[in-house]
Amino acid sequence: ASLPVTFRCLEETLKLDRRVTRFVLPIGATVNMDGTALYEAVAPVFLAQLIGIKLGIGQ
């Protein structure tokens, strides 16, 4: 939902080429979603190790 605002800021304020912003920003947003999914999977494992809980394969 923030892409339109980001497009406007980059194109009007920073004077970046519209073709560049329209190509790069959606790719960046998609890659960022993968990073969020990875974080949500790894964070509970890290927290369990931090407090001394042993996790098995099924957990």
Residue pairs with C-beta under 8 A, 6 or more apart in sequence:
3 25
3 26
3 29
6 21
6 25
7 21
7 22
7 25
10 16
10 21
10 25
11 18
11 21
45 55
48 54
48 55
49 55
